[in-house]
Amino acid sequence: MSSKDVKKRRVVRGIVVAATAALATTGAFMVASFGSSASADVTLLQYTALGDSYASGVGAGDYIGDDGCYRSANAYPKQAAAEIGEKLKFNACSGAVVADVVENQLIHLTDETVHVTIGVGGNDAGFSSVLGACAGTDTAACTAAVEGARAIITDTLPTRLDDLYTQVETEADKASIVVVGNPRLFNETSCDDTLAITPEEQALLNDAADLLAETTAAVTADHGFEFADVREAFTGHEVCSADPWLLGYTGNFESFHPNAAGQDGYTDVVVPYLND
């Protein structure tokens, strides 16, 4: 099935879910109205999406608003909310580190929040700077940058994530919480989109992506949350592949982010966790 067909399927499914939810709400309202003199208090279930540019949809186009967060209409939180029929609080923002999520994105978590997705950590490890260090011909600089990122992932990130997850479960104590991982970027071959990052350097970057996923998954498990691991789904769709779900170097902020097809791939992985 093509990416276009997948998106069409989701739109139709989202319309059906929304229509069904509307009918159910109408029915509940009528029962409450005829069953008592008190007016019904009907509130849509709420899904809150937290995180960085991979969660906001950078690279997928159709950006909403002009606040610099680059939230995309094609991002997996938008698609997932339509599929599960819940009201979305779309808080994810481009460039966010864990501290930004804690300080700026928890505001909409309430007792009415029934689902939360969290996708953050890559910026804490400085992956954008690491990619810059690996571009070109200085392999020593690339290796040093990757090692620096690995040290942050191992020594610093777990405590930051633990604090974030604790605050999320405190603020949304009735919610089902899903932590969403990141894919490996490269298929370890060369093409024009890699900014001369060699296959060997790509392997180092992929190993660091694996460490990020494994570290995040471990903290997630400590809190009893679900971990939506997208690495397998993106296998065969890396930068330089025949059917890439990830942009290579684009000359702007969208470089090395999932495209619209990649956000579709995220949606396919994440939605089953929200339907449990």
Accessible surface in RSA format (square Angstrom, percent):
REM  Atomic radii and reference values for relative SASA: ProtOr
REM  Chains: A
REM  Algorithm: Lee & Richards
REM  Probe-radius: 1.40
REM  Slices: 20
REM RES _ NUM      All-atoms   Total-Side   Main-Chain    Non-polar    All polar
REM                ABS   REL    ABS   REL    ABS   REL    ABS   REL    ABS   REL
RES MET A   1   164.61  85.2  78.51  52.0  86.10 205.0  90.96  77.3  73.64  97.6
RES SER A   2    60.40  51.0  45.53  60.8  14.88  34.3  51.60 109.9   8.81  12.3
RES SER A   3    48.80  41.2  36.17  48.3  12.63  29.1  34.32  73.1  14.48  20.3
RES LYS A   4   155.13  75.7 147.34  90.4   7.80  18.6  94.50  85.1  60.64  64.6
RES ASP A   5    65.07  45.6  61.62  61.3   3.45   8.2  11.60  27.3  53.47  53.3
RES VAL A   6    20.48  13.5  20.48  18.5   0.00   0.0  20.48  17.8   0.00   0.0
RES LYS A   7    57.50  28.1  56.37  34.6   1.13   2.7  52.76  47.5   4.75   5.1
RES LYS A   8   122.75  59.9 117.23  71.9   5.52  13.1  75.22  67.7  47.53  50.6
RES ARG A   9    85.88  36.1  77.28  39.4   8.60  20.5  46.88  64.1  39.00  23.6
RES ARG A  10     9.30   3.9   7.93   4.0   1.37   3.3   7.73  10.6   1.57   1.0
RES VAL A  11    92.57  60.9  84.41  76.4   8.16  19.7  91.52  79.5   1.05   2.8
RES VAL A  12    84.11  55.3  83.81  75.9   0.30   0.7  84.09  73.1   0.02   0.1
RES ARG A  13    93.69  39.3  89.89  45.8   3.80   9.1  39.07  53.4  54.62  33.1
RES GLY A  14     6.10   7.5   0.00   N/A   6.10   7.5   4.27  11.7   1.83   4.1
RES ILE A  15   111.07  63.2 106.76  79.5   4.31  10.4 109.78  79.1   1.29   3.5
RES VAL A  16    85.59  56.3  83.29  75.4   2.30   5.5  85.48  74.3   0.11   0.3
RES VAL A  17    38.08  25.1  35.52  32.2   2.56   6.2  37.58  32.7   0.51   1.4
RES ALA A  18    56.10  51.6  48.59  75.0   7.52  17.1  51.72  72.8   4.39  11.6
RES ALA A  19    50.46  46.4  41.86  64.6   8.60  19.6  49.57  69.8   0.89   2.4
RES THR A  20    80.45  57.2  79.09  80.2   1.36   3.2  63.07  84.7  17.38  26.3
RES ALA A  21    32.29  29.7  24.77  38.2   7.51  17.1  31.30  44.1   0.99   2.6
RES ALA A  22    57.72  53.1  48.42  74.7   9.30  21.1  56.56  79.6   1.16   3.1
RES LEU A  23   133.83  74.5 126.28  90.3   7.55  19.0 126.68  89.0   7.15  19.2
RES ALA A  24    65.79  60.5  47.58  73.4  18.20  41.4  59.85  84.3   5.94  15.7
RES THR A  25    46.17  32.8  42.37  43.0   3.80   9.0  33.31  44.7  12.86  19.4
RES THR A  26    73.25  52.1  69.34  70.3   3.91   9.3  49.16  66.0  24.09  36.4
RES GLY A  27    31.46  38.8   0.00   N/A  31.46  38.8  30.73  84.3   0.73   1.6
RES ALA A  28    55.92  51.4  42.03  64.9  13.89  31.6  50.02  70.4   5.91  15.6
RES PHE A  29    99.54  49.8  99.54  61.7   0.00   0.0  99.54  60.4   0.00   0.0
RES MET A  30   100.26  51.9  99.28  65.7   0.98   2.3  78.80  67.0  21.46  28.4
RES VAL A  31   113.08  74.4 106.10  96.1   6.98  16.8 111.70  97.1   1.38   3.7
RES ALA A  32    32.76  30.1  23.48  36.2   9.27  21.1  32.63  45.9   0.13   0.3
RES SER A  33    47.78  40.4  27.32  36.5  20.47  47.1  26.44  56.3  21.34  29.9
RES PHE A  34   174.34  87.2 139.78  86.6  34.57  90.0 143.15  86.8  31.19  89.3
RES GLY A  35    65.53  80.8   0.00   N/A  65.53  80.8  32.94  90.4  32.58  73.0
RES SER A  36    61.26  51.8  45.61  60.9  15.65  36.0  49.62 105.7  11.64  16.3
RES SER A  37   128.86 108.9  82.48 110.1  46.39 106.9  58.13 123.8  70.74  99.1
RES ALA A  38    67.79  62.3  54.90  84.7  12.89  29.3  64.75  91.2   3.04   8.0
RES SER A  39   103.25  87.2  74.44  99.3  28.81  66.4  47.30 100.7  55.95  78.4
RES ALA A  40    27.70  25.5   4.91   7.6  22.79  51.8  10.69  15.1  17.01  45.1
RES ASP A  41   135.60  95.0 101.23 100.8  34.37  81.3  39.12  92.1  96.48  96.2
RES VAL A  42    69.26  45.6  36.95  33.5  32.31  77.9  40.11  34.8  29.15  79.1
RES THR A  43    73.67  52.4  49.21  49.9  24.46  58.3  38.15  51.2  35.52  53.7
RES LEU A  44    96.62  53.8  86.71  62.0   9.91  24.9  88.81  62.4   7.80  21.0
RES LEU A  45   100.51  56.0  97.58  69.8   2.93   7.4  98.30  69.0   2.21   5.9
RES GLN A  46    12.37   6.9  12.37   9.0   0.00   0.0   1.05   2.2  11.32   8.6
RES TYR A  47     0.00   0.0   0.00   0.0   0.00   0.0   0.00   0.0   0.00   0.0
RES THR A  48     0.00   0.0   0.00   0.0   0.00   0.0   0.00   0.0   0.00   0.0
RES ALA A  49     0.30   0.3   0.30   0.5   0.00   0.0   0.30   0.4   0.00   0.0
RES LEU A  50     0.29   0.2   0.00   0.0   0.29   0.7   0.00   0.0   0.29   0.8
RES GLY A  51     0.00   0.0   0.00   N/A   0.00   0.0   0.00   0.0   0.00   0.0
RES ASP A  52     5.63   3.9   5.63   5.6   0.00   0.0   0.60   1.4   5.03   5.0
RES SER A  53     9.16   7.7   9.16  12.2   0.00   0.0   2.00   4.3   7.16  10.0
RES TYR A  54    29.23  13.6  29.18  16.6   0.05   0.1  22.94  17.2   6.28   7.7
RES ALA A  55     1.68   1.5   0.96   1.5   0.72   1.6   1.13   1.6   0.55   1.5
RES SER A  56     0.00   0.0   0.00   0.0   0.00   0.0   0.00   0.0   0.00   0.0
RES GLY A  57     0.00   0.0   0.00   N/A   0.00   0.0   0.00   0.0   0.00   0.0
RES VAL A  58     0.71   0.5   0.71   0.6   0.00   0.0   0.71   0.6   0.00   0.0
RES GLY A  59     9.28  11.4   0.00   N/A   9.28  11.4   0.00   0.0   9.28  20.8
RES ALA A  60     7.99   7.3   0.00   0.0   7.99  18.2   1.47   2.1   6.53  17.3
RES GLY A  61    22.99  28.3   0.00   N/A  22.99  28.3  22.36  61.3   0.63   1.4
RES ASP A  62    99.03  69.4  75.97  75.6  23.06  54.5  24.15  56.8  74.88  74.7
RES TYR A  63    67.75  31.6  36.56  20.8  31.19  81.2  36.56  27.5  31.19  38.4
RES ILE A  64    77.33  44.0  69.55  51.8   7.78  18.8  73.28  52.8   4.05  11.0
RES GLY A  65    66.93  82.5   0.00   N/A  66.93  82.5  36.86 101.1  30.08  67.4
RES ASP A  66   145.42 101.9 112.29 111.8  33.13  78.3  46.60 109.7  98.82  98.6
RES ASP A  67    88.86  62.2  52.38  52.1  36.48  86.3  46.11 108.5  42.75  42.6
RES GLY A  68    42.87  52.9   0.00   N/A  42.87  52.9  27.87  76.5  15.00  33.6
RES CYS A  69    10.88   8.2  10.88  12.1   0.00   0.0   0.00   0.0  10.88  11.7
RES TYR A  70    81.65  38.1  77.60  44.2   4.05  10.5  39.76  29.9  41.90  51.6
RES ARG A  71    46.06  19.3  46.02  23.5   0.04   0.1   7.41  10.1  38.65  23.4
RES SER A  72     0.00   0.0   0.00   0.0   0.00   0.0   0.00   0.0   0.00   0.0
RES ALA A  73    47.81  44.0  34.38  53.1  13.43  30.6  34.38  48.4  13.43  35.6
RES ASN A  74    18.25  12.6  17.69  17.1   0.56   1.4   0.56   1.4  17.69  17.1
RES ALA A  75     0.00   0.0   0.00   0.0   0.00   0.0   0.00   0.0   0.00   0.0
RES TYR A  76     2.14   1.0   2.14   1.2   0.00   0.0   0.56   0.4   1.57   1.9
RES PRO A  77     0.05   0.0   0.05   0.0   0.00   0.0   0.05   0.0   0.00   0.0
RES LYS A  78    79.70  38.9  71.79  44.0   7.91  18.8  22.77  20.5  56.93  60.6
RES GLN A  79    19.01  10.6  12.65   9.2   6.36  15.1  17.50  37.3   1.50   1.1
RES ALA A  80     0.00   0.0   0.00   0.0   0.00   0.0   0.00   0.0   0.00   0.0
RES ALA A  81     7.94   7.3   6.69  10.3   1.25   2.9   6.90   9.7   1.05   2.8
RES ALA A  82    48.27  44.4  35.68  55.1  12.59  28.6  47.07  66.3   1.20   3.2
RES GLU A  83    12.36   7.1   4.31   3.3   8.05  19.2   1.10   2.1  11.26   9.2
RES ILE A  84    27.00  15.4   4.04   3.0  22.96  55.3   8.26   5.9  18.74  50.9
RES GLY A  85    21.50  26.5   0.00   N/A  21.50  26.5   9.69  26.6  11.82  26.5
RES GLU A  86    20.92  12.0   8.30   6.3  12.62  30.0   3.63   7.0  17.29  14.1
RES LYS A  87   101.12  49.3  93.22  57.2   7.91  18.8  52.23  47.0  48.89  52.1
RES LEU A  88    36.21  20.2  11.53   8.2  24.68  62.1  11.53   8.1  24.68  66.4
RES LYS A  89    49.33  24.1  47.17  28.9   2.17   5.2  14.70  13.2  34.63  36.9
RES PHE A  90    29.80  14.9  15.53   9.6  14.27  37.1  15.53   9.4  14.27  40.8
RES ASN A  91    12.91   8.9  10.15   9.8   2.76   6.6   5.84  14.0   7.07   6.8
RES ALA A  92     0.00   0.0   0.00   0.0   0.00   0.0   0.00   0.0   0.00   0.0
RES CYS A  93    29.71  22.5  29.71  33.1   0.00   0.0   8.20  20.8  21.51  23.2
RES SER A  94    33.40  28.2  18.62  24.8  14.78  34.0   0.97   2.1  32.43  45.4
RES GLY A  95    49.34  60.8   0.00   N/A  49.34  60.8  32.90  90.3  16.44  36.8
RES ALA A  96     4.55   4.2   1.42   2.2   3.13   7.1   4.44   6.3   0.11   0.3
RES VAL A  97    44.46  29.3  44.46  40.3   0.00   0.0  44.46  38.6   0.00   0.0
RES VAL A  98     4.23   2.8   4.23   3.8   0.00   0.0   4.23   3.7   0.00   0.0
RES ALA A  99    50.83  46.7  45.69  70.5   5.14  11.7  49.83  70.2   1.00   2.7
RES ASP A 100    47.44  33.2  47.44  47.2   0.00   0.0   8.84  20.8  38.60  38.5
RES VAL A 101     0.00   0.0   0.00   0.0   0.00   0.0   0.00   0.0   0.00   0.0
RES VAL A 102    36.44  24.0  25.69  23.3  10.75  25.9  25.69  22.3  10.75  29.2
RES GLU A 103   130.96  75.2  94.94  71.8  36.02  85.8  36.24  70.1  94.72  77.3
RES ASN A 104   101.41  69.9  76.88  74.3  24.53  59.1  29.19  70.3  72.22  69.8
RES GLN A 105     6.31   3.5   6.18   4.5   0.12   0.3   4.52   9.6   1.79   1.4
RES LEU A 106    19.55  10.9  13.67   9.8   5.88  14.8  13.91   9.8   5.64  15.2
RES ILE A 107   138.94  79.1 107.70  80.2  31.24  75.3 119.41  86.0  19.53  53.0
RES HIS A 108    69.08  37.8  66.59  46.3   2.50   6.4  46.73  48.2  22.35  26.0
RES LEU A 109     9.01   5.0   0.00   0.0   9.01  22.6   0.00   0.0   9.01  24.2
RES THR A 110    58.80  41.8  52.93  53.7   5.86  14.0  58.35  78.4   0.44   0.7
RES ASP A 111    91.09  63.8  79.66  79.3  11.43  27.0  19.29  45.4  71.80  71.6
RES GLU A 112    92.65  53.2  84.98  64.3   7.67  18.3  34.11  66.0  58.53  47.8
RES THR A 113     0.15   0.1   0.00   0.0   0.15   0.3   0.00   0.0   0.15   0.2
RES VAL A 114    37.36  24.6  34.02  30.8   3.34   8.1  34.02  29.6   3.34   9.1
RES HIS A 115    22.09  12.1  22.09  15.4   0.00   0.0  15.71  16.2   6.38   7.4
RES VAL A 116     0.00   0.0   0.00   0.0   0.00   0.0   0.00   0.0   0.00   0.0
RES THR A 117     0.38   0.3   0.38   0.4   0.00   0.0   0.00   0.0   0.38   0.6
RES ILE A 118     0.39   0.2   0.39   0.3   0.00   0.0   0.39   0.3   0.00   0.0
RES GLY A 119     5.82   7.2   0.00   N/A   5.82   7.2   5.81  16.0   0.00   0.0
RES VAL A 120    15.08   9.9   0.33   0.3  14.76  35.6   2.98   2.6  12.10  32.8
RES GLY A 121     0.34   0.4   0.00   N/A   0.34   0.4   0.34   0.9   0.00   0.0
RES GLY A 122     6.90   8.5   0.00   N/A   6.90   8.5   6.24  17.1   0.66   1.5
RES ASN A 123    47.83  33.0  33.69  32.6  14.14  34.0   9.16  22.0  38.67  37.4
RES ASP A 124    13.69   9.6   1.33   1.3  12.36  29.2   2.58   6.1  11.11  11.1
RES ALA A 125     2.93   2.7   0.00   0.0   2.93   6.7   0.00   0.0   2.93   7.8
RES GLY A 126    24.36  30.0   0.00   N/A  24.36  30.0  24.16  66.3   0.20   0.4
RES PHE A 127    37.29  18.7  37.29  23.1   0.00   0.0  37.29  22.6   0.00   0.0
RES SER A 128    86.62  73.2  73.82  98.5  12.80  29.5  38.06  81.1  48.56  68.0
RES SER A 129    85.61  72.3  70.06  93.5  15.55  35.8  41.14  87.6  44.47  62.3
RES VAL A 130     7.48   4.9   7.29   6.6   0.19   0.5   7.47   6.5   0.01   0.0
RES LEU A 131    21.35  11.9  20.60  14.7   0.75   1.9  20.86  14.6   0.49   1.3
RES GLY A 132    48.36  59.6   0.00   N/A  48.36  59.6  33.36  91.5  15.00  33.6
RES ALA A 133    33.78  31.1  16.85  26.0  16.93  38.5  28.44  40.1   5.34  14.1
RES CYS A 134     1.53   1.2   0.00   0.0   1.53   3.6   0.10   0.3   1.43   1.5
RES ALA A 135    28.88  26.6  13.92  21.5  14.96  34.0  14.12  19.9  14.76  39.1
RES GLY A 136    29.73  36.7   0.00   N/A  29.73  36.7  26.99  74.1   2.74   6.1
RES THR A 137   134.88  95.9 104.57 106.0  30.31  72.2  77.31 103.8  57.58  87.0
RES ASP A 138    82.21  57.6  73.83  73.5   8.38  19.8  32.42  76.3  49.79  49.7
RES THR A 139    70.47  50.1  67.61  68.5   2.86   6.8  49.59  66.6  20.88  31.6
RES ALA A 140    76.83  70.6  61.55  95.0  15.28  34.8  68.90  97.0   7.93  21.0
RES ALA A 141    39.59  36.4  27.87  43.0  11.71  26.6  36.51  51.4   3.08   8.1
RES CYS A 142     0.00   0.0   0.00   0.0   0.00   0.0   0.00   0.0   0.00   0.0
RES THR A 143    52.00  37.0  51.96  52.7   0.04   0.1  44.81  60.2   7.19  10.9
RES ALA A 144    66.13  60.8  50.46  77.9  15.67  35.6  57.43  80.9   8.71  23.1
RES ALA A 145    25.93  23.8  12.22  18.9  13.71  31.2  23.62  33.3   2.31   6.1
RES VAL A 146     2.08   1.4   1.94   1.8   0.13   0.3   2.08   1.8   0.00   0.0
RES GLU A 147    94.37  54.2  89.79  67.9   4.58  10.9  38.47  74.4  55.90  45.6
RES GLY A 148    36.21  44.7   0.00   N/A  36.21  44.7  34.14  93.7   2.07   4.6
RES ALA A 149     2.41   2.2   0.00   0.0   2.41   5.5   0.58   0.8   1.83   4.9
RES ARG A 150    72.89  30.6  72.35  36.9   0.54   1.3  11.78  16.1  61.12  37.0
RES ALA A 151    48.27  44.4  40.72  62.8   7.54  17.2  47.51  66.9   0.76   2.0
RES ILE A 152    60.84  34.6  59.63  44.4   1.21   2.9  60.79  43.8   0.05   0.1
RES ILE A 153     0.00   0.0   0.00   0.0   0.00   0.0   0.00   0.0   0.00   0.0
RES THR A 154    79.27  56.4  63.58  64.5  15.69  37.4  56.75  76.2  22.53  34.1
RES ASP A 155   107.37  75.2  75.61  75.3  31.77  75.1  30.73  72.3  76.64  76.4
RES THR A 156    48.01  34.1  44.89  45.5   3.12   7.4  24.70  33.2  23.30  35.2
RES LEU A 157     0.02   0.0   0.02   0.0   0.00   0.0   0.02   0.0   0.00   0.0
RES PRO A 158    35.96  26.2  34.78  31.7   1.18   4.3  35.13  29.0   0.82   5.1
RES THR A 159   100.76  71.7  95.54  96.9   5.22  12.4  69.16  92.9  31.60  47.8
RES ARG A 160    98.11  41.2  92.80  47.3   5.31  12.6  30.44  41.6  67.67  41.0
RES LEU A 161     0.00   0.0   0.00   0.0   0.00   0.0   0.00   0.0   0.00   0.0
RES ASP A 162    66.15  46.3  66.15  65.8   0.00   0.0  11.83  27.8  54.33  54.2
RES ASP A 163    71.29  49.9  67.17  66.9   4.11   9.7  23.68  55.7  47.60  47.5
RES LEU A 164     0.00   0.0   0.00   0.0   0.00   0.0   0.00   0.0   0.00   0.0
RES TYR A 165     0.84   0.4   0.84   0.5   0.00   0.0   0.00   0.0   0.84   1.0
RES THR A 166    59.20  42.1  59.20  60.0   0.00   0.0  51.09  68.6   8.12  12.3
RES GLN A 167    58.96  33.0  57.33  41.9   1.63   3.9  21.87  46.6  37.09  28.1
RES VAL A 168     0.00   0.0   0.00   0.0   0.00   0.0   0.00   0.0   0.00   0.0
RES GLU A 169    59.57  34.2  54.81  41.5   4.76  11.3  22.62  43.8  36.95  30.2
RES THR A 170    94.66  67.3  72.74  73.7  21.93  52.3  62.39  83.8  32.27  48.8
RES GLU A 171    87.63  50.3  77.89  58.9   9.74  23.2  10.86  21.0  76.78  62.7
RES ALA A 172     0.80   0.7   0.00   0.0   0.80   1.8   0.02   0.0   0.78   2.1
RES ASP A 173    99.23  69.5  66.36  66.1  32.86  77.7  25.64  60.3  73.59  73.4
RES LYS A 174   145.33  70.9 113.68  69.7  31.65  75.4  76.77  69.1  68.56  73.0
RES ALA A 175    19.33  17.8   0.00   0.0  19.33  44.0   0.55   0.8  18.78  49.7
RES SER A 176    49.47  41.8  40.02  53.4   9.45  21.8  31.76  67.6  17.71  24.8
RES ILE A 177    11.04   6.3   4.28   3.2   6.76  16.3   4.28   3.1   6.76  18.3
RES VAL A 178     0.01   0.0   0.01   0.0   0.00   0.0   0.01   0.0   0.00   0.0
RES VAL A 179     1.94   1.3   1.94   1.8   0.00   0.0   1.94   1.7   0.00   0.0
RES VAL A 180     5.94   3.9   1.33   1.2   4.61  11.1   1.33   1.2   4.61  12.5
RES GLY A 181     6.70   8.3   0.00   N/A   6.70   8.3   6.31  17.3   0.39   0.9
RES ASN A 182    31.79  21.9  27.46  26.5   4.32  10.4   9.00  21.7  22.78  22.0
RES PRO A 183     3.46   2.5   0.05   0.0   3.41  12.4   0.05   0.0   3.41  21.2
RES ARG A 184    74.67  31.4  73.56  37.5   1.11   2.6  18.61  25.4  56.06  34.0
RES LEU A 185    24.91  13.9  24.25  17.3   0.66   1.6  24.25  17.0   0.66   1.8
RES PHE A 186     3.41   1.7   0.12   0.1   3.29   8.6   0.12   0.1   3.29   9.4
RES ASN A 187    50.73  35.0  29.19  28.2  21.54  51.9  18.92  45.5  31.81  30.8
RES GLU A 188    76.69  44.0  64.15  48.5  12.54  29.9  14.45  27.9  62.25  50.8
RES THR A 189    65.23  46.4  62.57  63.4   2.67   6.4  60.54  81.3   4.69   7.1
RES SER A 190    80.96  68.4  53.40  71.3  27.55  63.5  40.28  85.8  40.68  57.0
RES CYS A 191    46.70  35.3  26.43  29.5  20.27  47.6  37.47  94.9   9.23  10.0
RES ASP A 192   148.02 103.7 117.29 116.7  30.74  72.7  39.69  93.4 108.33 108.0
RES ASP A 193    67.19  47.1  66.43  66.1   0.76   1.8   3.41   8.0  63.79  63.6
RES THR A 194     1.42   1.0   1.42   1.4   0.00   0.0   0.01   0.0   1.41   2.1
RES LEU A 195    62.07  34.6  54.35  38.9   7.73  19.4  60.90  42.8   1.18   3.2
RES ALA A 196    64.72  59.5  40.51  62.5  24.22  55.1  56.45  79.5   8.27  21.9
RES ILE A 197     1.37   0.8   0.11   0.1   1.25   3.0   0.11   0.1   1.25   3.4
RES THR A 198    48.73  34.7  45.61  46.2   3.12   7.4  46.49  62.4   2.24   3.4
RES PRO A 199    44.44  32.4  42.64  38.9   1.80   6.5  42.99  35.5   1.45   9.0
RES GLU A 200   123.63  71.0 116.35  88.0   7.28  17.3  69.00 133.5  54.63  44.6
RES GLU A 201     1.19   0.7   1.17   0.9   0.02   0.0   0.56   1.1   0.63   0.5
RES GLN A 202     0.40   0.2   0.40   0.3   0.00   0.0   0.00   0.0   0.40   0.3
RES ALA A 203    30.81  28.3  30.30  46.8   0.52   1.2  30.50  43.0   0.31   0.8
RES LEU A 204    58.59  32.6  58.16  41.6   0.43   1.1  58.18  40.9   0.40   1.1
RES LEU A 205     9.87   5.5   6.31   4.5   3.56   8.9   6.49   4.6   3.38   9.1
RES ASN A 206     7.14   4.9   6.99   6.8   0.15   0.4   3.79   9.1   3.35   3.2
RES ASP A 207    76.01  53.2  72.69  72.4   3.31   7.8  14.63  34.4  61.38  61.2
RES ALA A 208     0.23   0.2   0.23   0.4   0.00   0.0   0.23   0.3   0.00   0.0
RES ALA A 209    12.48  11.5  10.79  16.6   1.69   3.8  10.88  15.3   1.60   4.2
RES ASP A 210    28.13  19.7  28.13  28.0   0.00   0.0   8.74  20.6  19.39  19.3
RES LEU A 211    33.49  18.7  32.49  23.2   0.99   2.5  33.13  23.3   0.36   1.0
RES LEU A 212    10.47   5.8  10.47   7.5   0.00   0.0  10.47   7.4   0.00   0.0
RES ALA A 213     3.55   3.3   0.90   1.4   2.65   6.0   3.26   4.6   0.29   0.8
RES GLU A 214    98.76  56.7  89.61  67.8   9.15  21.8  40.29  77.9  58.47  47.7
RES THR A 215    19.89  14.1  14.24  14.4   5.65  13.5  12.83  17.2   7.05  10.7
RES THR A 216     7.10   5.1   7.10   7.2   0.00   0.0   5.18   7.0   1.92   2.9
RES ALA A 217    29.19  26.8  25.92  40.0   3.26   7.4  26.05  36.7   3.13   8.3
RES ALA A 218    57.28  52.7  47.44  73.2   9.84  22.4  56.05  78.9   1.23   3.3
RES VAL A 219    11.76   7.7  11.76  10.6   0.00   0.0  11.76  10.2   0.00   0.0
RES THR A 220     0.84   0.6   0.84   0.9   0.00   0.0   0.84   1.1   0.00   0.0
RES ALA A 221    70.91  65.2  49.31  76.1  21.60  49.1  54.26  76.4  16.65  44.1
RES ASP A 222   122.06  85.5  83.04  82.6  39.02  92.3  25.05  59.0  97.01  96.7
RES HIS A 223    34.02  18.6  12.62   8.8  21.40  54.8  16.35  16.8  17.67  20.6
RES GLY A 224    68.11  84.0   0.00   N/A  68.11  84.0  34.31  94.1  33.80  75.7
RES PHE A 225    28.34  14.2  11.78   7.3  16.55  43.1  14.68   8.9  13.66  39.1
RES GLU A 226    81.78  47.0  80.61  61.0   1.18   2.8  19.61  37.9  62.17  50.8
RES PHE A 227    33.64  16.8  20.45  12.7  13.19  34.3  20.45  12.4  13.19  37.8
RES ALA A 228     0.00   0.0   0.00   0.0   0.00   0.0   0.00   0.0   0.00   0.0
RES ASP A 229    52.05  36.5  38.28  38.1  13.77  32.6  20.44  48.1  31.61  31.5
RES VAL A 230     0.02   0.0   0.00   0.0   0.02   0.0   0.00   0.0   0.02   0.1
RES ARG A 231    37.12  15.6  35.28  18.0   1.84   4.4   5.21   7.1  31.91  19.3
RES GLU A 232   152.73  87.7 139.84 105.8  12.89  30.7  56.94 110.1  95.79  78.2
RES ALA A 233    34.35  31.6  15.44  23.8  18.90  43.0  27.29  38.4   7.06  18.7
RES PHE A 234     1.72   0.9   1.46   0.9   0.26   0.7   1.72   1.0   0.00   0.0
RES THR A 235    83.45  59.3  67.71  68.6  15.74  37.5  62.59  84.1  20.85  31.5
RES GLY A 236    44.24  54.6   0.00   N/A  44.24  54.6  32.97  90.5  11.27  25.2
RES HIS A 237    36.41  19.9  36.41  25.3   0.00   0.0  16.32  16.8  20.10  23.4
RES GLU A 238    17.92  10.3  17.92  13.6   0.00   0.0   0.94   1.8  16.97  13.9
RES VAL A 239     1.46   1.0   0.84   0.8   0.63   1.5   1.17   1.0   0.29   0.8
RES CYS A 240    33.47  25.3   1.32   1.5  32.15  75.6   8.67  22.0  24.80  26.7
RES SER A 241    19.82  16.7   5.45   7.3  14.36  33.1   9.28  19.8  10.54  14.8
RES ALA A 242   116.08 106.7  67.84 104.7  48.24 109.7  80.74 113.7  35.34  93.6
RES ASP A 243    76.85  53.8  74.89  74.5   1.96   4.6  28.09  66.1  48.75  48.6
RES PRO A 244    54.19  39.5  50.06  45.6   4.13  15.0  50.06  41.3   4.13  25.7
RES TRP A 245    44.61  17.9  44.61  21.6   0.00   0.0  39.33  21.0   5.29   8.6
RES LEU A 246     3.80   2.1   0.00   0.0   3.80   9.6   0.00   0.0   3.80  10.2
RES LEU A 247    43.40  24.2  41.69  29.8   1.71   4.3  43.40  30.5   0.00   0.0
RES GLY A 248     7.34   9.0   0.00   N/A   7.34   9.0   0.47   1.3   6.87  15.4
RES TYR A 249   104.51  48.8  89.27  50.8  15.24  39.7  52.65  39.6  51.86  63.9
RES THR A 250    59.72  42.5  25.50  25.9  34.22  81.6  34.63  46.5  25.09  37.9
RES GLY A 251    49.83  61.4   0.00   N/A  49.83  61.4  17.19  47.2  32.63  73.1
RES ASN A 252    77.94  53.8  57.35  55.4  20.59  49.6  34.99  84.2  42.95  41.5
RES PHE A 253    88.56  44.3  64.97  40.2  23.59  61.4  78.37  47.5  10.19  29.2
RES GLU A 254    35.00  20.1  35.00  26.5   0.00   0.0   1.87   3.6  33.13  27.1
RES SER A 255    18.56  15.7  12.93  17.3   5.63  13.0  12.71  27.1   5.85   8.2
RES PHE A 256    11.52   5.8   9.17   5.7   2.34   6.1   9.17   5.6   2.34   6.7
RES HIS A 257    26.35  14.4  26.35  18.3   0.00   0.0  22.83  23.5   3.53   4.1
RES PRO A 258     0.00   0.0   0.00   0.0   0.00   0.0   0.00   0.0   0.00   0.0
RES ASN A 259    30.72  21.2  30.72  29.7   0.00   0.0  13.07  31.5  17.65  17.1
RES ALA A 260    31.21  28.7  29.48  45.5   1.73   3.9  29.48  41.5   1.73   4.6
RES ALA A 261    20.35  18.7  16.57  25.6   3.78   8.6  16.74  23.6   3.61   9.6
RES GLY A 262     0.00   0.0   0.00   N/A   0.00   0.0   0.00   0.0   0.00   0.0
RES GLN A 263     0.00   0.0   0.00   0.0   0.00   0.0   0.00   0.0   0.00   0.0
RES ASP A 264     7.00   4.9   7.00   7.0   0.00   0.0   7.00  16.5   0.00   0.0
RES GLY A 265     2.35   2.9   0.00   N/A   2.35   2.9   1.82   5.0   0.54   1.2
RES TYR A 266     1.63   0.8   1.63   0.9   0.00   0.0   1.44   1.1   0.19   0.2
RES THR A 267     0.46   0.3   0.43   0.4   0.03   0.1   0.43   0.6   0.03   0.0
RES ASP A 268    72.58  50.8  56.08  55.8  16.50  39.0  28.85  67.9  43.73  43.6
RES VAL A 269    28.18  18.5  21.14  19.1   7.03  17.0  26.39  22.9   1.79   4.9
RES VAL A 270     0.00   0.0   0.00   0.0   0.00   0.0   0.00   0.0   0.00   0.0
RES VAL A 271     9.89   6.5   9.89   9.0   0.00   0.0   9.89   8.6   0.00   0.0
RES PRO A 272    72.57  52.9  66.65  60.8   5.93  21.5  71.37  58.9   1.20   7.5
RES TYR A 273    61.66  28.8  58.03  33.0   3.62   9.4  25.38  19.1  36.27  44.7
RES LEU A 274     4.18   2.3   0.00   0.0   4.18  10.5   0.00   0.0   4.18  11.3
RES ASN A 275    97.95  67.5  64.94  62.8  33.01  79.5  25.85  62.2  72.10  69.7
RES ASP A 276   139.30  97.6  76.09  75.7  63.21 149.5  62.14 146.2  77.16  77.0
END  Absolute sums over single chains surface
CHAIN  1 A    12461.2       9643.1       2818.1       7450.9       5010.2
END  Absolute sums over all chains
TOTAL         12461.2       9643.1       2818.1       7450.9       5010.2
